[in-house]
Amino acid sequence: MAYTAAPMASEPTPFAAARLRIEAAMARSLARVPKAVVRRLLSLSRTRHVVGDHRLDDQVQWADLLRRVARHRPIEHGSVANARREYRRMSLLERAPPRMDEVRDLELEGEHGPIPARMYRPTMGELPLLVYFHGGGGVIGDLETHDVVCRTFAARSRVVVLAVDYRLAPEHSYLAAAEDSFAAYRWCLAHTHALGVRADRVAVGGDSRGGKLAAVVCQLAKGRGEPQPRVQLLVYPSTDVAADFPSRTQFADAPWLGRDLIRWFERHALAEPLDRTDPRVSPLRAPDVSGLAPALVVVAGFDPLRDEGLAYAARLREAGVPVALRDEPTLPHGFLQLTGISRASAVATDAIADELRCALQ
């Protein structure tokens, strides 16, 4: 079977591109509204997000309020194609992309054909490598949606980032992404010299579904006799779709990822006959997680996936795997892509990149 990528979002018309530029300028101006003003407006709106000891970052609340006032249609209310277009628009909420010394599109060898990828090199020289898997529930997301995220990790962590454009559902099986991700990791191990990276400093990482894929790659590497990466970076990962964790109910109405969107993802990605306890689907269910790479696990406070990220970190620790757990209690799922409108998101993202840099020294 030949590899067929999911359809890409169409390029915007000149009018749409101009509108996007205007929207981007308006979105980034949110971060410049004085905190006192934001808090006053939020208090008047009576829509404060407080759950237990967790209070959502004011700037994130402000952006979410404006989104709702503008009657922005949630992506789960439309088609897959529309959701992919809308996810690309998340770039409006990101800060300006860091400059790179080199950005190059590649095709990696996979069992089902070439796997599209993109390499980001912040500076010349032999650097560590981060093989990165984007989020998006296994249905949306691509090299463009995570361009700024990858540039940020490359620049801040001083690593070469290789972003993997794995196959998506519903065009492909949910398991296809795991096979593509492992094939990409194995290809990178075999081509470190050609990539100009350090063979002893290869990491895997990702956010949300991409965090799950990074965890799965480590498990598959152990089972198939491949070396473990230096570190696995798991940012608000999905680790178990067979269980119903309390955080899925507690934060069911959280911004950017709530109950309805999770159900939409599962309807499009997990509708096929699929064993939800398969470790490639739910890595928390793996019978043995000992011997895996040291992990940097990041969880967000306002995130339905929070509990399963914490559970996977605890499971790794119990198995003797070194784990550094970072908790961002005031931030929602997806905060890596909110750096242009939330200072707290930008600070947290930079801190994660700094920890990754230390882990790859």
N, C-alpha and C positions, 0 to 999 in steps of 0.2 A: 504493500500500500504506500503510495507516494504521500509525502508531507504536503498538506494544504493548509495554509495559515487561515485564521479567521479573517473575514473581510475587515479591512481597515476603514476607519472613518474617512469620509470624503473630505477633500480640501475645501476650505470655506471660499465663498465667492468674495470678490473685492469688497462688496457692501458688508458681508458678514465678518470679514477680517477687520474692517474698520470698527464695526460694532464691538468686536471682541477686544480691540485695543482700548476703546472707551470703557468697557466693563472692567478691564484689567486695572486701568488707572483708578476707577471708582473703588474697586475691591481693595486695592493696596492703600487707598486713603483711609480705610477703616483703622489701620494700625496707628494712624496719627491723631485720631480723636482722643482728647484727654481722658484719662481713666475716670476722673471725677464725673465728667459728662456722661460717659458710657454707663457708669453705675447708676446715675440719676435716671437716665432713660430706661434702663432695665427695671429699676424699681417702679417706675410709672407703668411699665408694660405688664407687670405682675406675672412674668414668665421666667422667674429665676429657676435655674436648674440646681437643685440641692437634693442629694440622695444620701441619707445617713451622714457620715462625716465628709462626704465628697461634695465639693462645690465646683461647678464647671467654670473654667476660665472666662472672665468677663468679656474679653474680645471675641472669643469663640461664641459666646451667647449672643453678643451683638450681631455678629455675622449671621448666625442662625435666625435671629429675629428678623433681620432685614430680608433674608431669603424667604421667610414665611409671609412677611408683609407684601413682598413682591409677587406672592402666589406662585413661586417657582414650583413646577410640577416635579414630584419625586421621580427618580429614574425607574423605580419599580412599577410605575403606572404606565410604562410604555414598552416598546419592543426592545429586543436585544440590540438591534442596530442603533436605536435612539439612545439606549443606555451607554453604549460605547462612545457615541459622540459626546454625550453629557459628561462622561468621566474625563474625557480629554479637556473639558472646560475647567476642571479642577485646577489647571495651571494658572487660572486667574487669581487663585488664592495663595500662590507661592511667591516667594521673593525672587528677585532677579537671579538668573542662573549664573553660577561661577564660570569664569572662562577656563577653557582647557587647552593644554598644549596640542592635544590631538583627540579627535572624535572620529571613529571609523566604524562603518557597518561591516559585519562579517557574516559568513555562513558556516556554521559548525556541522560536523558530520553526525547524523543521527541514524538510528536503525530504520526510520521511516522516511528518510530524506534529509535535506539540509534544514538546519534550525537557525532562523534569523537571530542575530545578536548585534550588540553595539558595544564598542570598547571606548572607554573614557580614560585618557592619560593626562593627569594634571601637570606633570613636568617630565622631562626626560630623565633617564636613569633606570636602573633595575629596582622596581618597587614591588611591594606585596600585591596580591591580586584578590579582589572580592568578586566572586561569582554571584550575581544578584538576580533574584526572582521577584517580579512585581506582584502586587496584590490585585484584587478585583473579583474575588469570589469564584475564580475559575471560569468566569463568563466574560468579563470585561478587563480592560487594561492591556497595555502594549508598551513598546519602546518609547512612545511619545508621552504617555501619561506619567511615566516615572523618570523622564529626562532630567528634571531639576533635582529629584531625589538622588539619582546616580551621580550627577555632577557634584552635589553637595558632599556626598561620602568620598568621592575621589579627591576633591580639593581639601576637605577638612581632615580626612584620615590619612592623606598622603598615600593613596593606593590607586592602582589601576582597577577600574570597575568594568566588569564584563556583564552587561545586562542580557538576559535570555528571554526571547520572545517565544515561549512555549505554546503548544496548541491549547485552544480553549473549547469549552462546551458552549452551546450544544452541538457544534459541528463535529466534535470529537469526544471520545470517551473521557470521563473525568480522570481516569488513570493515565491518559496520554501525557498529561502535564508532568507527572512524576517521572515517566520514562524519558521525556525530553530533558528534564532538569538533570537527571542522573547522567544522561549521555553528554550533556554540555559540560558537567563537572569533569567527567572522565576525559573528554576532549581537551579541556584546559590543562589537566595534569600532564597530558601527553605533549602539549605544545607550549610549555612555559618558556622555553628558550626562544621560540618564534615570537611569542607575545612580549618578550623582554621583561619578564617578571621573575620574582624569586620563587623557585620551586618549593622551598621550605616555608613559605609564608602565603599559602593559598587558603582563603576563607570562603565560606558560603553564607548567604544571608538573604533576607527578604522580609516583606511586611504583609500581614494578614495571610491570604492564601500563599503568598510567596514565603512567609515565615514557615508555614507548614511544609512547603516544598523543600526548604533548606533542611528542616528536621528529617524529612523523608530521605533526602540525599545522603545524610549521615548514616541513617539506618541501612539503606541499600548498599552503601560503600562497605559497611561492616559485613553484611551478608554476602556480598559478591567479591570480597577479597581486595577491595581498593583501599588506598590509604585514607585515613581520616583527614579532614581539613584542619588547619591550625585552630580555627574557632568557628562556631556557628552563631550567626546573629539572627535572632528571632524577635521581630518587632510585632507586637500585638498579634501573635500567631493564632490561627485556628488549629486546634489539635485533636478535637473529638467531635464528630458530627453524629455520633450514636448516643450521646448523653444529653440531658437537659440540665445544664448548670444553673444555679440560682441567678447568676449575673445576667443570663439571657432574659429573665423576667424583670430583674431589678432595673436594668437599663434598656428595656424594650423600646422606650421612646427616645433614646439618646440620638443626638444629631449625627448625621453622616453614616451611621450604621445602626439601624434599629430592627425590630422584629420583622417588619414587613419586607425590608430589603433582604434580610437573611432568608426568609421564605422564598422570595423571588429568585435568589441565587440557587437555592436548593432545588426549586422547581425546574430550573433550566440545566443545572449541572448534575443533579443526583437523581434524575427521573428514570434513568436506565436501571435495569436490574443490577444492583450493586450491593456488595457487602459493606455496610457502613462501619463495621469493626475491622476491616482490612487496614493494617498499619499504613498503607499508602494513602488511605482516605482519612484515617484517624490515628496518627502516629502515637498518641497517648496510649493506644491499645496494644502496642508492640509488646510481645512477651518478655523481652530483655532489652534494656537500653544502656547496659553497662558498656564501657569501652568506647563510647562516642566522644566526639570532639568537645572541648570546653565550650560552654554556652554563655552568651550574653543575651538574656531574655528581658524584653521590655514589655510592660503592660500599661494600659491606660486606665484611668479612673472611671470614665464614663464610656464603658465598652461592654457590650453583651458578651464578648469573647474573653473578658478579663479572667474569669475563674479557670478556664481551660489553659490559659497561658501560665497562671500560677500553678496549676496542677502539673503541667509538664515540667516546669522548673523544679518542683518538689520531687517529681519522679526521677529526674536526672540526678538530683542530689542524693536521693536514697540509693541510687545505683553506683555512687562514687564518682559521678561526673562533676568536675568543677563548674559551678554556675555563679555568674554575677547577675543578680536580679535588679532591674531598674523599674521603679514604679513612678508613674506620672499621674498622680491622683486628680489633678484639675483638668486633664485633657481628654478628648474623645478619641475613639478609633479613627485612624486616618490623619493624625496630627502631623505626620511628616509632610503632608501636602497642604498644610495651613500656615506655613511659615511667613507668608506675606501679610496675613491679617491678624496673627496672634504672636506677640512677642514670646509668650511662654512656650509656644510650639517651636519657634526658632531656637530658643535657648535649649530646649530639650533635645531637639534634633542635633544641634552642635555637640551637646554633651555625649550623646550616643556615638557620634563620629569620633569624638576624642577618646572614648573608651575603646572603640574598635582599633584606633591607631595604637594605643598602648598594648592591646592584646596581640598586635602583629609586630611588635618591636623585636 
